[in-house]
Amino acid sequence: MPQTSELKRCRCFEIFSQSAGVEIREAFKAHEENGLVTERAGRIQLRFFRLTPKTKPDEITQIRFICEPDEAYGLSLMIAQVAGSSVPCREKLSPHKFSAGEQRDEIVTTLTVEKWERGGKGGYALTVGRGKEFISVPVTLSKFLFAGEFLRFLSTVQCWVERADKRGGAGKE
């Protein structure tokens, strides 16, 4: 009988194009104090990745965008709005900004959903950008709408917080 390694289930939806893909899945953010995790909160991760080999050693092959539950819900509404548009359009989430270490430049990550039309062809796309790097994943209407519905679902499923018991012991009140 074949052996299997221990498998762990997670809610996940993947979309692939010829040169790129996006994985939408459950995630969490952990808060630490003195090296101990004191709180975890639900999040939604969109991981964009290239399927083509690197052409330069420092080329970015993936970009992660982590949403809070309400932000993922807003993204699902944007997808529905763009999908329902009769003309090409684009909607963008508020950019995420962070600094990586001391004296480093601020890093800005953007996430855009769009309905596009070029040269008589059209479609939909999810695009992430960080600095001068962009990864765009063209999708069919059905996958675009499903991604929106999945984000909507995860926005409620991932609306949770785990906190350390500060009362001095489990079950004591």
WOLIN-V104563 format. One record per pair of residues at least 6 apart in sequence whose ideal C-beta (glycine too) atoms are under 7 Angstrom apart, sorted by the first residue. I is the first residue (numbers start at 1). J is the second residue. D is the distance in whole Angstrom. If there is no record, write none. Layout:
I/J/D + I/J/D
This chain:
10/25/6 + 10/26/6 + 11/25/6 + 11/26/5 + 11/154/6 + 11/157/7 + 12/23/6 + 12/24/7 + 12/25/4 + 13/24/5 + 13/147/6 + 13/150/5 + 14/21/6 + 14/23/5 + 15/21/6 + 15/22/5 + 15/137/6 + 15/139/5 + 15/143/5 + 15/147/7 + 17/137/5 + 17/138/5 + 19/50/6 + 19/51/5 + 19/52/5 + 20/48/7 + 20/49/7 + 20/50/5 + 20/51/6 + 20/135/5 + 20/136/7 + 20/137/5 + 21/49/5 + 21/51/6 + 21/137/6 + 22/46/6 + 22/47/7 + 22/48/5 + 22/126/6 + 22/137/5 + 23/47/5 + 24/44/7 + 24/46/5 + 24/147/6 + 24/150/6 + 24/151/7 + 25/45/5 + 26/44/7 + 26/154/6 + 26/158/6 + 27/43/4 + 27/44/6 + 27/45/4 + 27/66/6 + 28/40/5 + 28/41/6 + 28/42/6 + 28/43/6 + 29/40/7 + 29/41/5 + 29/43/5 + 30/37/5 + 30/40/5 + 31/38/6 + 31/39/4 + 32/38/7 + 38/164/5 + 39/161/6 + 39/162/7 + 39/163/5 + 39/164/7 + 40/162/5 + 41/161/5 + 42/69/6 + 42/158/3 + 42/159/6 + 42/160/5 + 43/66/5 + 43/67/6 + 43/68/6 + 43/158/6 + 44/67/5 + 44/69/7 + 44/72/4 + 44/151/7 + 44/154/5 + 44/155/7 + 44/158/6 + 45/64/6 + 45/66/5 + 46/65/5 + 46/111/7 + 47/62/6 + 47/64/5 + 48/62/6 + 48/63/5 + 48/128/4 + 48/135/4 + 48/137/7 + 49/61/6 + 49/62/4 + 50/61/5 + 50/135/6 + 54/61/6 + 60/133/5 + 63/109/7 + 63/128/5 + 63/130/5 + 63/133/7 + 63/135/6 + 65/96/7 + 65/109/6 + 65/111/5 + 65/128/5 + 67/75/7 + 69/155/5 + 69/158/5 + 69/159/4 + 70/155/7 + 71/93/7 + 72/151/5 + 72/154/6 + 72/155/4 + 73/152/6 + 73/155/4 + 74/93/7 + 75/93/6 + 75/151/5 + 76/148/4 + 76/149/7 + 76/151/4 + 76/152/4 + 76/155/7 + 78/91/4 + 78/113/5 + 79/113/5 + 79/144/6 + 79/145/7 + 79/147/6 + 79/148/3 + 80/148/5 + 81/91/6 + 82/89/6 + 82/91/6 + 82/113/5 + 82/114/6 + 82/115/5 + 83/124/7 + 83/141/6 + 83/144/6 + 83/145/6 + 85/115/6 + 88/115/5 + 88/116/6 + 88/117/5 + 89/114/7 + 89/115/6 + 90/112/6 + 90/114/4 + 91/113/5 + 92/110/6 + 92/111/7 + 92/112/5 + 93/111/5 + 95/108/5 + 95/109/6 + 95/110/5 + 96/109/5 + 97/106/5 + 97/107/7 + 97/108/5 + 98/107/6 + 99/106/5 + 99/107/7 + 100/107/6 + 107/130/7 + 109/128/7 + 109/129/7 + 109/130/5 + 110/129/5 + 111/128/5 + 112/127/5 + 113/126/6 + 114/124/7 + 114/125/5 + 114/127/7 + 115/124/6 + 116/122/6 + 116/123/6 + 116/125/6 + 123/138/5 + 124/139/5 + 124/141/6 + 124/144/4 + 125/136/5 + 125/137/6 + 125/138/5 + 125/139/6 + 126/137/5 + 126/139/7 + 126/147/7 + 127/134/6 + 127/135/7 + 127/136/4 + 128/135/5
